[in-house]
Every structure is written in C-alpha cells, then in structure tokens.
C-alpha cells in the first residue's frame, strides 16, 4: 500500500492503486442535478432507484460555473473501498471501529500553517458568494437548493467547553447564509445550538469539507456509544494511531480540520428559523437515505457565514443521500455499537453485524450469533432487543447462525427460507419510536401507529434451535486451493 492516509488527497492516491476503484472525467458537468444523475449510473448503489450499481468513486474535473474546482463523489460508496482506506478487511470494519471508540486519541491544534487556509475569502469582500465559492451540487431537480452533504460540522458546548463533530444537511440559502437541519434529539450540535439559543448567544461553527475518510466514518457515531461530550474526532485519531490536527478559525472562535479541502466559518443565529426551500419552493429538501426525497423543513437553523477558506486547487467532496456511501457512513458505526453492546452483555456469542444496504445503514441489521450451549437458546433474541433498545432507528433485525454469511443477503434469505417459520420466528414490538423519514411510519399507513415516526419493530429469527443443530448442517465440500485450476 502507499503512504499513510491523513486527508482526502492521500485517500485518492490509495484508490489510484486499486484497479477499478476510481474514475475521472474532463467532460463538463452541471452541478445542478446532472452530476448526481451521472453518478447514479456509475456507482451510487444503496437505495437509489434502479438502475444503479456499486461502482468506482468519480472525480469531475470541470464543473459548470466553478472554474478550477473539482468535485469528488462516491469515495465511501463501497465497503471494499472503506476497508482499504481504513487498512482492514471489509468484515472487520465494525470491530475495528468498536475498538477505536474504546481507545480514543483526542485531536490537537496544529503548530504550522493550515493547508485549509491557503486561500481565504471573507464575507465582507465585495465578491463573496457561497454559490460561486463552493461547488455544492443539487442532487435532483426537486431539491431545495445546492447541498453540502459531507460537511464535518464542528462546534463547542457553551457550558461545558466540550466539542463535537457531526454531519448535517446544509443548504446554501444566499451569498453568506446556510440552513442547517437538526433531527430533533438526534445529534450533539443540535443540543449545543439549543443551549446557545437559551443563552441568547450565537454558536460558532466550522464546516470542514474534503477530509480523511476516517473522520467521515467516525463522525457518524451516536449515543449511547458516544454520549454528549465525546468528540468523535478522537475515533479518527484512534483509527489512524495519531491525532487529527485542527486549526484556529480566522473569523469565529472555533477550530476546523487543518488539512480539509474547504472550510466554511460561521455562526448559528439564535431565534431564527428558515424554510429550507425558500428559494426554490419545491416543497422538498433532498434525497434521504431511505430512497425518498424528504420534505423541506420550515424549522432549519440559519448559519451566517463569515468566511470560506480552502486549499489551492480544492476538491469538493459530496455524496448522494440514498447511496451506498450513506450505508458505509451510518451503517459501519452502528455495526460497531451493536457489536460492542452485545459483546459486553454476552461475550463471544455475537460473531458479527451487518447494517445492510437495503436499510440505508440504519433501518436493518443482520446479527450473526453463535449458540455455544443449550442455555444460549433465546439469547439471540435478547441480543436483538439490546440493539433495538439502544438504536431507535433500527426497524428490522435478522438473526442468523455462525455458518451464514451475514454480509451476503442471499445467504441471509437462504437462512430465512430454510430455518424460519413465520408463525413462531417473527417477534413484533409495536408502537416504538423509529425514524420519521420512513414514509410507512405514519398513522395514515396503519391505525396502529399513533404518531409519525412510530413503527412496529420486527425480529426475524432465522437461527436453528440449539437442540436441532445436527439436522441443519450445510453440505460440506472439500477444502481446496482453486488457483491451481484457474491459471
């Protein structure tokens, strides 16, 4: 492998060493819907409407309206790529992240000049305009506007002084204004903004775009694995074995990721709410991970932008909301969290976890469970309940035995077809809080649902009863090395 990865550019170099994992184009592309429309066919995958596929990451070298800028999409839209970028096997990703959470390496302030501040644009400059400075794509013709989808938002709690990094959807609303959407109760920076508003103060914030993929993955951890006050940049530090370097912002009292491609500096204003589609009036926000375009919110906070800084010849990084990239960013940290929780409760039983593409990395998990003795019967269902109790967004859990590849949904469905009976192996838990972006979680869909975001959580137990394991042995094949016959 090449040099170690510590930013977007070194990650790109790694992909260049992997055949078929990166493609570039010099053909001009319009960032308004066309760029994402192209990548849908090249490599989006995930819950994007078919036809789509898992394919290479892509760099557009000529973006209409943004001379000199490049846009990268799909960096993490493949579990194989994520594994290569984090230096481990694909099936070990969840476990590696779990160990990193337990051994955090906090970020540090850089002692040298920050690469992200090689070029500086201040809001008081006469020609300052976010629409021209940041080549943010509009994913579909229905979007509220240009979205920054991979902005690492970094802020500090007004009371505790503790900082945190998370990803939120950010829509350009004007030459120096961004809207930011907080899912109620879901992310730490939302709590910081609420407290700052109670105090009648602005909340300084930095938005770093185009960073080490370890930061993008680590930033997607949620409570209870990383409670309020846990800086997820420390997960990236643990993954890399060295701290993430931060720099002091130039116009607000906050820090940013020093080697980011772009940094937007600003303040979240107290007492101000904006309608997300106030410029387009489409009624929609952007495509979300379940595969549907979400409604525009009229409760977005407003960020007043003070400056945009960037590296020379910057690379904008973006993703498509329902793509395999979201599966990687949301799903792998959830796998790590479920694995860690169950491992502490019943060591050695849970062999692995996969938050599958069909669930966008959030709605569905496959738990590979090993029953070591008769007393383990029923513990597999206890493991599912543990996962549900901690991660409200989970809706469906499939339980499979250790001889089933939890990362291969054909194998999972094979287990469902041969080790599952609907009248006794389905466990339903109605009336539980889930995720508001699932359109079926609505009273209009079922009278049993009391409020939007309430769902019936379901366990599909596709494991063999321990007493019957001898009757369910898979056909055993001779172990060979096929290379001798493949030359």
N, C-alpha and C positions, 0 to 999 in steps of 0.2 A: 504494500500500500504506500501511498505518497505521504507527504508531510502531514503532521497532525492538523486537525480541523479546529479552528477557533473563530471563523467568521464565514460569511456567505461565499466569498471568493475561494477559500480553501475547500469548502464543500463542493463547489463546482469543479475544482480540479480533481477531486476524488471521483466524481461522476464521469469525468472525461477518461478515466482509466477503466471504466466499466462499460463494455460494449452494449450498445442499445439503450443506455440509460439517460442520454442527453442528446437533444437535437436543437439546432439553431436555425433561424431563418432571417434573411435580409429583405424579404418582401414586406413592404409597409403594411401595418395593421392598424385599424381604428380601435382605440381602447374602449369605445362605446359599443358594447355588445359583441363586436366582431372577434376580439381577442379571445374571450371566453368561448365564443361559438366555435372557433377553430380548435381550441384545446379539448372541447367536448369529444371530438372525434379522435384526437391524438392520444390522450391519456388520462382523462378525468376519472373515469370509473365511478366507484361509490354508488350513491343513489341517484345519480344523474340519469335522466330519461334516456332509454336506449334508442338508437345505437350509441354506445360509448364503450370504452375499454380501458384497462390498465396499460399504460404505455410510458414512454420516456418523459422526463422533465423537458421543458421547452423554453428557449430564450428568444424573444423577439427583439431584433437589433434596431428596427426602425418603427417607431411608434408615432402615429399621426399626431401632429400638434406638439410634439415633445422632442425637438432635435437634440441628438446626443444622448438621450436616455434609452435605457434598455429595460425590458420587463421580463422577469422570470416567473414561470408558473409550474406547479406540479412537483416541486423539489421533493416533497414528502408523500407524493401520491402513489407510493409503492412500499409495502412492508420490507421488501428486499433492499430498497434504497435506504430506508431509515436504518435498518440493521447495519448496512455498510458505513453509513455516516456516524453511527454510534459504536462501531467496532465490536459487534457481537452477532450471534446467529439470530435469524428472524424469530424463532420460537423462544428465545431467551430475553427478548426485549422487556417484557413486563417484569420479569425477575430482576433484571439489571436496574430498571428504574426504581423498583421497590428498595433495593439495597442502597441506591443513591439518596433516597429520601431519608433513610436512617443514618446516613453519614454525610450531612451537608457540608459544603465548602462555601462560606459566605463570599459575596462579591467584594472587590476592593476598588479604591479610587486610583485611577491611573496617574502615574507620575510624569508621563510625557504628553506630547501634543496628541489630541484625539483625532483619529482618522475621520470620524464623522463630522468634524468641524473644519475640513479643508476648504469648503465653500460655505459662506454664510449669507443668508437673506433675512433681513429684519422687516417686521411688519410695517415699520414707518417708512420703508423705502417706497418710492413712488410707483414702482412697477411690481410690487409684491402682490402675487395672486396664486393661491394654492392650486387653482385649476391648471396653471401653467407650470408651476414648480414641481408638482407631484403627479406623475402619470398613473393615477389611480383608475382602474377600469370600471366600467359599468357592465355588470355581468350579463344582464338581459335587457331587452328593450323596455321591460316593465319596471326596472329598478328605480328607486327614488332618486338616485344620482350616482356619481362616482364614489366607490367604496374603497377604503383602506381595510383590507381583510386580514392582514398579517402584521398589524402594528402592536409591538410589545409596549403596553401601557404601564408606566411606572410612576407610582405616587407614594406619599408618606402620610401615615395617620396623624391628624392634627394633635391628638392627645398623647399617643404612645411614642411617636417618632419612628415607628417601625414601618418598613417599606415593603412593597409587594409588586409583582409583575403579573398582568393578565392580558388576555386578548379580548377585545370588544369590537363590535361592528361600528365603524366610523364613516360617516358620510360627509363629503365636502358640501357645505351649505353656502359658502361665499368666499370672497378672496382671503379672509382671515378668520373663518368660522368653520368649525366641525361639529356635527352632532355625534353624541356617544350614547349608545343604548346599554342600559344595565338591566339584566334579567333580575326581577325582584328577589333579593335574598341569596343570589347565586354567587356573586363574586366579591372579592375583598375591596376592590377600589370603589365599588358602589357604596359600601359601608363607610369608607373614608369620605366620599362626596357628601353623604347624608350628614355625617358629623360636622364637616366643614360648613354645610348649609345651616345647621343648628347654631353654629357659632357666628354666622353671618360673614363667613370668610370664603375667599376663593380657594380652590385646591390646585396647587401647581402640579403639572403632569408633563411627562415626556413620552413621546411615541417613537420608538425605535423600529425601523423597517429594514429588513435585509440583514439578518443576524445568523450566528451559529445555530444550526438546527437543534442542537441540544437545548438551547434556550426556548425555542418554539415548542418543543415537546414538554419540557419541564414546566413551562408556564401554565399548562393545562391541568395540572393537579388541582384538586378541590378538597374542601373539608369532607370528612374528618381527617384525611391523610395529611393535609397541610392546613392547619387552622389559621384563623386571623392572627397575623403577626409573623407567619412563616414566609420568608422571602424565597420564592421558587427559583430565583437565580442561583440559590445555593444548590439546587438539584443539578443544574447545568454544570456548576463548579465540580460537583462530585462525579458527574459523568465524564468530565474531561480531566479530572485529577489536578485542576488548578482553578483559581477563582476567576469569575467573569470580571472584566475590567470596566469600570464606569468612569464617566467624566462629568464634571460640573456643567450644567446648562449655562448658556450665555445670558438668557433673559428672564429666567424664572428660577426660584430656589428649589431645584430638583436636580437629579442626576439622570444620565442616559447611558445607553450601551456604547462604549467608546469606539468600537470598530463597526458600528452599524453603517449601512449604506445611506440611509436618510434618518434624520431626527426632526420631529416636529415638537416645538416647545410651546406650551400654552397654559391656560388656567381654566378650570371648570367653574363657571359662574354660579353663585348661589341664587336660588329663587327664580331661575329661568328655565322654561321648558319650551322645546320647539317641536314642530311637526316634521317628521322625517322627510316627507315628500313635499315640503312646502314649495319647492321649485318645479317639480315635475308633475305633481298632482295625479300620480298613477294609482294611488291607494296602496301600493306595495313598497316593501323595503328592498329585500334582495333574496336570492335563493338560499334557503337554510338547509341544514344537514339532513332533515328527513326527506328532502327531494321536492319540497313545495316552496313557492315564493311566499315569504311571510308578509303579513300586513304591516303597513307603515305605522309607527308608533307616534302618538302626539305627546309623549312624555319623555322624549330624549333630553338629556342634559346638553348644554352648549359649552363648547370649548372655544375660548377666544385665543387665537394663535398669535404668538409673539415673534416666532422666528422659525425658519426652516434651514437646517444645515445638512450638508451631505458630503460624501467623498467625491473626489474628482471622477468623472465618467461613472456616475452612480448606476446601480442596478436596482430597480424597483422589484419587490417580490410580492406576489399576490397568489390567491387560491380561489377556487370555486367552492362555494359553501357546501353543496352536497357531494363533493368529490371524495375520492379515496384519501386525499390529503387531510380532510377533516377526520376521517376514520383513524388515521395514524395519530393525529394530534390529540383527539379526545379519547380514543379507544385505548391506546397503549398505557397512558397514566391510569385509566380506570382498571385495566387488567392488573397493573402493579398494585393498586389499592386493594382490590378484591383478594388477590393472592396473599398480600400481607396480612389482611384481617383474618382470613380463614386459617392461614398457617399458624397464627398465634393462638387461635381457638382450638385447632386440632392438627398439630404438626404432622407433616408427612403424608396427609391424605389428599390434598389438592395438588395435582401434578402440574396443571397449567390452566390458563384462562385465555379466552379469545373474545374480544368485543367485535363482532363480525361486521363486515361492510354493509350488509343489509339493514343493520340497525344504526348506521351512521356513526358507529363507535360509541353510542350512548344508550340505545334502546334495548339492545340484545347482547347477552353474554353466554358463552359456552364454557361450562366448568368441567374439566377432566378430573374425575375423582376416583381414587383407588380405595376400595374396601379391603382392609387387611385382615379383618376378623368378623365373626358374626355380629359382634357388638357395634360394628361400623354401619350396619344396616340402619338407614334413617338419617345418618349423619350427613349424607349427601344433600338431603333436603334442608337440613339445618344450615349447611353452607350457603344454599340459595337464599335462605331467609336472612343470613348475615349480610349478603351482598345487597339485597333489597333494602334492608334497614339503613344502610349507610349511603346508598346512591339512589336518590329518589327518581332519577331519570331513567333507570332501568325498568323495562316493561316486561320482557320475556327472558327466561333463563332456561337453557337446555343443559341437562346433566348427562354426561356420558362416562363410560368406563375408561380405564387407562389404555385399553387396546384400540381406542377410537382416536383418530387424529382430530383434535378439537379445532385445528386451523383449516380443515378441509370440510366444507359444508356438505359435500356429497357423502362423506363418511358419517357426518352427524345425522343426516337424513336417513342413511342406511341403518344407523342405530335406532332411529325413530321407527323405521319400518319393521324392524325385527326384534326389538327389545322394549316395546312400548305398547300399552293398551290404553286407549283414551278414557275408558270408564274408571280406571284406577290409577293412572300415572299422570293425570293432569291435576295440578293444585292451583286453585284460583284464590286471589286475595282482592276482592272488590273494594272500591271506594278509597283507593290510596292515591296520594299526591304523586303525579308523574311529571310530564313535561308539556307545557302549553302549546308547543309547536306541532304536536301530533294532532292533526285535524279530527281524529276519531275520539279524542279525549274531550268530549263536549256533550252537554245534555241533549242536543238535537240529534246526536247519534244514538244514544241509548238512554232510556228513562232511569237506568240505574246510576247514571253519572250525575252527581249533584252540582258540579261546577266545572268550568273549563280548566283543564289540567289535571282533573281527577281521572284515574284509569283503573282497570282491573289488571293487576299484575298476575302473571301466569308462570308456573314452573312446569316444564316438560321433562319428566324423569325418565330418561332413556337408558338407565343403568339396569344391569341384571341383578335380581335379588341374590344376595350372597349365597344362599342355600342352593341356588340353581346354576352357579357359575360353570360347573363342569359340563352343563348341557349347551353352553353358549360359546364354546371355543371356536375361534375362527380357523378356517383351513390353514394348515401350516405348510409353508413352502420351503424348499431347500435354500439355505443361505449361499449365495454365490457372488462373485465379483463380475458384473456383466461387461466390464471394459474389454476383457479378452475377446468377446464376440462382437464388440461394437467398432473395432478398428477396420 
